[in-house]
Amino acid sequence: MFFISLIIALLCLICSICININWIADISCYLGYFLAIYLVTFVAIIPGFNYIFNLISLLFHKKGKKSCTKKDDDVTILIPVYNAKQSIQETLDSIKKQKYCGKIYVKIIDDGSTDGTLELLKSMNLDSNMTLIETKHQGKANALNKGLQTVCTDYTITIDSDTILHPLAIRNIMKTLINSNKKTAATAGCLFVKNAKKNFITKLQEWDYTLGIFGVKLVQGNYNSTLVAQGAFSAYKTKLLKEIGGWQNCVGEDIVLTWKLLSKGYETNFAKNAIAYTVVPEKYRALGKQRKRWARGMIEAFKKNKTFTSKKMSLKSKCLIFFNIFFPFIDLALLIFVPLSLIFLAFGNPLLLGWISLLVIPLGLLLCLLIEIKRKNMLKEIDCKLERRSILAFIAYILIYAFILAPYCLMGYISECINLKKKW
């Protein structure tokens, strides 16, 4: 199905180029051919290709055969903690509520907290299966690796100190990982927003997590090539984690680790019904800094892994990783395109918006609808309530969300390319 989706998307891309030739010529009268071609390519043609590929992938994906495990394997949860006094109690409580028959061991690694988190953890009556590990402040990757050294179970799960697990989260993510083929090294859990109703910024991110991130992982997971087994909630085979040396000390330690597993010939998938909730940034600047880190992490993954030269990595994974190369060009195109469109409109000229509104936006809306249907069906399966979301935030998400984050993403790409000092 992967190559059928790819071929159909490429055919549509060729058609798109033919359709947009006249549009490019019209724009070039004002901006020149180079800028006209650049803007049309990365605002209309490439995003349209991506929408078509994702649509076909989701529409015609064949469901795998259901298989059942005879018992729930024991698992160890690693929780790196740094200044998490306000959230750690709720995270631990959500672990205690898990409907999982296997033993769950918890390693809480305090990374030199300074806000009283360590004192709070010591004052708690931690269950016998919970262990507190103290380390000096050396970063999340170091904390995870310290915890990994103590893991004796065949499977390891990582969650953040502000992650809240749905009662079926562990059972469903472990079921997906254990029932996958032998080459599967990791399974990414499904993250939604915990503090979605806080303000408009968090409402925007709620749509991003339920449509954008969920949709991308759904497609990649179908091809056993989920590109980010996020640290906030993912499950791994412990032996393979130790085999590759655990996490590297960098901004995007989870994406670097995932791509390393893929480059070794392993596969990664997505447990769409293993739900956890995470706290997202509540201010625009904090959100921007987060996306800057994510963008930097992607460039780190390219630098630290031999993705395209790896003989073991699957062609599907290489193709999906290759799509990431376009992101910096799309972000830059958006930063140029949106202001220019508004200037043209101010003078009564809708030239720049013509084919965008006719082709790309409807395709994006159709993809959103399909993703939402699949998400709704998944939530019904696990008897999880479908949350109410802001329609105004949805409109803003479709029209301006990528644009308002583009400056921070570009700063992240550039910062890593020129090796600027890393800031968390």
C-alpha positions as CSV (number, residue, x, y, z in Angstrom):
1,M,0.0,0.0,0.0
2,F,2.9,2.3,0.7
3,F,4.1,2.4,-2.9
4,I,0.6,2.6,-4.3
5,S,0.0,5.7,-2.1
6,L,3.4,7.1,-3.2
7,I,2.7,6.6,-6.9
8,I,-0.8,8.1,-6.7
9,A,0.6,11.1,-4.8
10,L,3.4,11.6,-7.4
11,L,0.9,11.4,-10.3
12,C,-1.2,14.1,-8.5
13,L,2.0,16.1,-8.0
14,I,2.7,16.1,-11.7
15,C,-0.9,17.2,-12.4
16,S,-0.5,19.9,-9.8
17,I,2.6,21.2,-11.5
18,C,0.7,21.4,-14.8
19,I,-2.3,23.1,-13.2
20,N,-0.1,25.7,-11.5
21,I,2.1,26.7,-14.4
22,N,-0.1,29.6,-15.4
23,W,-0.4,30.7,-11.7
24,I,3.4,30.7,-11.5
25,A,3.6,32.8,-14.6
26,D,1.1,35.3,-13.2
27,I,3.0,35.6,-9.9
28,S,6.3,36.0,-11.7
29,C,5.1,39.2,-13.2
30,Y,5.2,40.7,-9.7
31,L,7.9,38.7,-7.9
32,G,10.1,37.1,-10.6
33,Y,10.2,33.5,-11.6
34,F,12.5,32.2,-8.9
35,L,10.3,33.4,-6.0
36,A,7.1,32.4,-7.8
37,I,8.3,28.9,-8.4
38,Y,9.6,28.6,-4.8
39,L,6.4,29.9,-3.2
40,V,4.0,27.7,-5.3
41,T,6.2,24.6,-4.8
42,F,6.4,24.8,-1.0
43,V,3.0,26.4,-0.2
44,A,0.9,24.4,-2.7
45,I,2.5,21.6,-4.6
46,I,4.5,19.8,-1.8
47,P,1.8,20.2,0.8
48,G,-0.7,18.9,-1.7
49,F,1.5,15.9,-2.4
50,N,1.7,15.2,1.3
51,Y,-2.1,15.5,1.8
52,I,-2.8,13.1,-1.1
53,F,-0.2,10.6,0.2
54,N,-1.7,10.6,3.7
55,L,-5.3,10.4,2.4
56,I,-4.6,7.4,0.3
57,S,-2.5,5.8,3.1
58,L,-5.4,6.1,5.6
59,L,-8.2,5.3,3.2
60,F,-6.9,2.0,1.9
61,H,-4.8,0.7,4.8
62,K,-5.6,-2.9,5.6
63,K,-6.1,-3.8,9.2
64,G,-3.7,-6.4,10.6
65,K,-4.9,-9.6,12.0
66,K,-5.8,-9.4,15.7
67,S,-3.7,-11.5,18.0
68,C,-3.9,-12.1,21.7
69,T,-1.1,-12.6,24.2
70,K,-1.6,-15.2,26.9
71,K,-0.2,-13.1,29.6
72,D,0.9,-9.5,30.3
73,D,4.7,-9.3,30.5
74,D,6.4,-7.4,33.3
75,V,7.5,-3.9,32.3
76,T,9.6,-1.1,33.8
77,I,8.6,2.6,33.5
78,L,11.3,5.2,33.5
79,I,10.3,8.7,34.7
80,P,13.0,11.4,34.4
81,V,12.1,14.1,36.8
82,Y,13.4,17.7,37.0
83,N,11.5,20.4,39.0
84,A,8.2,18.5,38.7
85,K,6.8,19.2,42.2
86,Q,3.4,20.2,40.8
87,S,2.8,17.2,38.5
88,I,4.7,14.1,39.7
89,Q,2.0,13.0,42.2
90,E,-0.7,12.9,39.6
91,T,1.6,11.0,37.2
92,L,2.3,8.3,39.8
93,D,-1.4,8.1,40.7
94,S,-2.2,7.4,37.0
95,I,0.3,4.5,37.0
96,K,-1.4,3.0,40.1
97,K,-4.7,3.0,38.3
98,Q,-3.5,0.9,35.3
99,K,-5.6,-2.1,34.4
100,Y,-2.6,-4.3,33.6
101,C,-2.0,-7.8,34.9
102,G,1.8,-7.9,34.6
103,K,4.1,-6.4,37.1
104,I,4.9,-2.7,36.6
105,Y,8.2,-1.5,38.1
106,V,8.7,2.2,38.3
107,K,12.1,4.0,38.3
108,I,11.9,7.7,39.2
109,I,15.1,9.4,38.3
110,D,15.5,12.8,39.8
111,D,17.8,14.9,37.7
112,G,19.0,17.3,40.4
113,S,15.7,19.1,41.0
114,T,15.9,22.4,42.8
115,D,12.2,23.1,43.5
116,G,11.7,20.6,46.3
117,T,10.7,17.7,44.0
118,L,13.2,15.3,45.5
119,E,12.1,16.1,49.0
120,L,8.5,15.5,48.0
121,L,9.3,12.2,46.5
122,K,11.2,11.1,49.6
123,S,8.3,12.1,51.8
124,M,5.9,10.0,49.8
125,N,5.0,6.4,50.7
126,L,6.2,5.0,47.4
127,D,4.9,1.5,46.6
128,S,7.4,-1.3,46.8
129,N,7.6,-1.5,43.0
130,M,8.7,2.1,42.8
131,T,12.4,3.1,43.1
132,L,13.8,6.6,43.5
133,I,17.2,7.3,41.9
134,E,19.1,10.5,42.5
135,T,21.4,12.0,40.0
136,K,23.2,15.4,39.4
137,H,21.6,17.7,36.9
138,Q,23.0,16.4,33.6
139,G,19.9,16.4,31.4
140,K,17.0,14.1,30.5
141,A,19.1,11.6,28.4
142,N,21.5,11.0,31.3
143,A,18.6,10.5,33.7
144,L,17.0,7.9,31.3
145,N,20.3,6.1,30.8
146,K,20.8,5.9,34.6
147,G,17.4,4.3,34.9
148,L,18.0,2.0,32.0
149,Q,21.0,0.5,33.7
150,T,18.7,-0.8,36.5
151,V,16.0,-2.3,34.2
152,C,15.7,-6.1,34.4
153,T,12.4,-6.5,32.5
154,D,12.2,-7.3,28.8
155,Y,10.2,-4.2,28.1
156,T,10.8,-0.5,29.1
157,I,8.3,2.4,28.9
158,T,9.2,6.0,29.2
159,I,6.9,8.7,30.4
160,D,7.4,12.4,31.4
161,S,6.9,13.7,34.9
162,D,3.7,15.5,33.7
163,T,2.2,12.6,31.7
164,I,-1.1,11.3,32.8
165,L,-1.9,7.8,31.7
166,H,-5.4,6.5,30.7
167,P,-6.2,3.4,32.7
168,L,-5.8,1.2,29.6
169,A,-2.6,3.0,28.4
170,I,0.0,0.4,29.5
171,R,-2.1,-2.6,28.5
172,N,-2.7,-1.2,25.0
173,I,0.8,0.0,24.3
174,M,2.3,-3.3,25.5
175,K,-0.3,-5.3,23.5
176,T,0.7,-3.4,20.3
177,L,4.5,-3.9,20.9
178,I,4.3,-7.6,22.0
179,N,2.0,-8.6,19.1
180,S,4.1,-6.8,16.5
181,N,6.7,-8.6,14.4
182,K,10.1,-9.5,15.8
183,K,11.8,-6.5,14.0
184,T,9.7,-4.0,16.0
185,A,11.8,-2.2,18.5
186,A,9.5,0.5,19.8
187,T,5.9,1.6,20.0
188,A,4.8,5.2,20.3
189,G,1.8,6.0,22.5
190,C,-0.9,8.4,21.7
191,L,-0.6,11.8,23.3
192,F,-3.4,14.3,23.8
193,V,-3.5,17.6,25.7
194,K,-4.3,17.7,29.4
195,N,-4.6,21.5,29.9
196,A,-6.5,22.2,26.6
197,K,-9.0,24.5,28.2
198,K,-6.5,26.8,29.7
199,N,-6.4,29.5,27.0
200,F,-6.5,29.9,23.2
201,I,-2.8,28.8,22.8
202,T,-3.6,25.4,24.4
203,K,-6.8,25.1,22.4
204,L,-4.8,25.4,19.2
205,Q,-2.4,22.7,20.4
206,E,-5.3,20.5,21.2
207,W,-6.2,20.5,17.5
208,D,-2.5,19.9,16.6
209,Y,-2.3,16.8,18.9
210,T,-5.7,15.4,17.8
211,L,-5.3,16.0,14.1
212,G,-1.7,16.9,13.1
213,I,0.4,14.7,15.4
214,F,-2.1,11.9,15.7
215,G,-2.7,11.8,11.9
216,V,1.1,11.7,11.1
217,K,1.7,8.9,13.6
218,L,-1.3,7.0,12.3
219,V,0.2,7.1,8.7
220,Q,3.7,6.3,9.8
221,G,2.6,3.6,12.2
222,N,0.7,1.9,9.4
223,Y,4.0,1.5,7.6
224,N,6.0,0.4,10.7
225,S,8.1,3.5,10.5
226,T,6.9,5.9,13.2
227,L,9.6,8.5,13.1
228,V,9.4,9.7,16.7
229,A,8.8,7.3,19.6
230,Q,8.3,10.3,22.0
231,G,9.8,10.2,25.4
232,A,6.5,11.4,26.9
233,F,5.0,8.0,26.4
234,S,6.6,5.1,24.4
235,A,7.4,1.5,24.9
236,Y,10.7,-0.3,23.9
237,K,12.3,-3.7,23.9
238,T,14.9,-3.3,26.6
239,K,17.6,-5.4,24.9
240,L,17.5,-3.2,21.8
241,L,17.7,0.0,23.9
242,K,20.8,-1.3,25.6
243,E,22.2,-2.5,22.3
244,I,22.3,1.0,20.8
245,G,23.6,2.6,24.0
246,G,20.4,4.2,25.2
247,W,19.7,7.9,24.6
248,Q,22.2,10.5,23.4
249,N,22.6,13.8,25.3
250,C,21.0,16.2,22.8
251,V,17.9,18.3,22.4
252,G,15.9,15.7,20.5
253,E,17.0,12.6,22.3
254,D,13.8,10.7,21.4
255,I,13.9,11.4,17.7
256,V,17.6,10.6,17.5
257,L,17.1,7.3,19.3
258,T,14.1,6.4,17.1
259,W,16.0,7.1,13.9
260,K,19.0,5.1,15.2
261,L,16.7,2.1,15.7
262,L,15.3,2.5,12.2
263,S,18.8,2.8,10.8
264,K,19.7,-0.5,12.4
265,G,16.9,-2.2,10.4
266,Y,14.4,-2.3,13.3
267,E,10.8,-1.1,13.0
268,T,8.7,1.3,15.1
269,N,4.9,1.5,15.2
270,F,2.0,3.4,16.9
271,A,-0.5,2.3,19.5
272,K,-3.4,4.7,18.7
273,N,-5.5,3.3,21.5
274,A,-2.8,3.8,24.2
275,I,-3.7,7.2,25.4
276,A,-1.8,9.6,27.7
277,Y,-2.3,13.2,28.4
278,T,0.5,15.8,28.5
279,V,0.8,19.4,29.7
280,V,1.5,21.7,26.8
281,P,2.9,25.2,26.9
282,E,0.4,27.9,27.8
283,K,2.2,30.9,26.3
284,Y,3.1,31.6,22.7
285,R,6.8,32.1,23.5
286,A,7.0,28.9,25.5
287,L,5.3,27.0,22.6
288,G,7.7,28.6,20.2
289,K,10.7,27.5,22.2
290,Q,9.3,23.9,22.3
291,R,8.9,23.8,18.5
292,K,12.4,25.3,18.2
293,R,13.7,22.3,20.2
294,W,11.7,19.9,18.1
295,A,13.0,21.4,14.9
296,R,16.5,21.2,16.2
297,G,16.0,17.6,17.2
298,M,15.1,16.8,13.6
299,I,18.4,18.2,12.3
300,E,20.2,16.4,15.1
301,A,18.7,13.2,13.9
302,F,19.9,13.8,10.4
303,K,23.4,14.6,11.7
304,K,23.8,11.7,14.2
305,N,22.3,8.9,12.1
306,K,23.3,7.5,8.7
307,T,19.7,7.6,7.4
308,F,20.0,7.5,3.7
309,T,23.2,5.5,3.5
310,S,22.0,2.8,5.9
311,K,21.7,-0.5,4.2
312,K,19.5,-1.9,6.9
313,M,16.9,0.8,7.1
314,S,13.7,0.0,5.1
315,L,12.9,2.0,2.0
316,K,9.6,3.1,3.6
317,S,11.4,4.6,6.5
318,K,13.9,6.4,4.2
319,C,11.1,7.8,2.1
320,L,9.2,9.1,5.2
321,I,12.4,10.6,6.6
322,F,13.1,12.2,3.2
323,F,9.8,14.1,3.5
324,N,11.2,15.9,6.5
325,I,13.8,17.6,4.3
326,F,11.0,19.8,2.9
327,F,9.9,21.2,6.3
328,P,12.5,24.1,6.5
329,F,11.6,25.2,2.9
330,I,7.9,25.1,3.7
331,D,8.3,27.1,6.8
332,L,10.3,29.8,5.0
333,A,7.8,29.8,2.1
334,L,5.0,30.4,4.6
335,L,6.8,33.3,6.2
336,I,7.1,35.0,2.8
337,F,3.8,33.9,1.3
338,V,1.4,35.0,4.1
339,P,2.5,38.6,4.4
340,L,2.7,39.0,0.6
341,S,-0.8,37.6,0.3
342,L,-2.1,40.1,2.8
343,I,-0.4,43.0,1.0
344,F,-1.8,41.9,-2.4
345,L,-5.3,41.6,-0.8
346,A,-5.0,45.1,0.7
347,F,-4.7,46.4,-2.9
348,G,-7.6,44.2,-4.0
349,N,-5.5,41.5,-5.8
350,P,-6.3,37.9,-4.6
351,L,-3.7,36.5,-7.0
352,L,-1.6,34.7,-4.4
353,L,-4.6,33.0,-2.7
354,G,-6.2,31.6,-5.9
355,W,-5.1,28.0,-6.2
356,I,-4.3,27.7,-2.5
357,S,-8.0,28.1,-1.4
358,L,-9.2,26.0,-4.4
359,L,-7.0,23.0,-4.0
360,V,-4.7,22.8,-0.9
361,I,-7.1,23.9,1.8
362,P,-10.0,21.6,0.8
363,L,-7.5,18.7,0.6
364,G,-6.3,19.6,4.1
365,L,-9.9,19.7,5.4
366,L,-10.7,16.3,3.9
367,L,-7.7,14.8,5.5
368,C,-8.6,16.3,8.9
369,L,-12.1,14.8,8.5
370,L,-10.7,11.4,7.8
371,I,-8.3,11.6,10.8
372,E,-11.1,12.7,13.1
373,I,-13.4,9.8,12.0
374,K,-10.6,7.3,12.7
375,R,-9.8,8.9,16.1
376,K,-13.5,9.0,17.1
377,N,-13.8,5.3,16.3
378,M,-10.7,4.5,18.3
379,L,-12.0,6.4,21.3
380,K,-15.3,4.5,21.2
381,E,-13.3,1.2,21.3
382,I,-11.8,2.0,24.6
383,D,-14.8,3.8,26.0
384,C,-13.1,7.2,26.1
385,K,-15.1,10.3,26.0
386,L,-14.8,12.5,22.9
387,E,-13.8,16.0,24.1
388,R,-15.3,19.2,23.0
389,R,-12.9,21.5,21.1
390,S,-13.0,25.1,20.1
391,I,-14.3,25.7,16.5
392,L,-12.6,29.1,16.4
393,A,-9.3,27.4,17.4
394,F,-9.8,24.9,14.6
395,I,-10.2,27.7,12.0
396,A,-7.0,29.3,13.4
397,Y,-5.2,26.0,13.4
398,I,-6.0,25.5,9.7
399,L,-5.3,29.0,8.5
400,I,-2.4,30.4,10.7
401,Y,-1.0,27.8,13.1
402,A,1.8,26.7,10.8
403,F,2.6,30.3,10.0
404,I,2.9,31.5,13.7
405,L,5.2,28.6,14.5
406,A,7.4,28.9,11.3
407,P,9.8,31.5,12.7
408,Y,10.7,29.4,15.7
409,C,11.0,26.2,13.6
410,L,13.4,28.1,11.2
411,M,15.4,29.3,14.2
412,G,15.7,25.7,15.4
413,Y,16.8,24.4,12.0
414,I,19.4,27.2,11.6
415,S,20.7,26.9,15.2
416,E,21.5,23.2,14.8
417,C,23.0,23.6,11.3
418,I,25.5,26.2,12.6
419,N,26.0,24.4,15.9
420,L,24.7,27.2,18.3
421,K,24.8,26.4,22.0
422,K,21.9,24.2,23.0
423,K,19.3,25.6,25.4
424,W,16.5,23.5,27.0
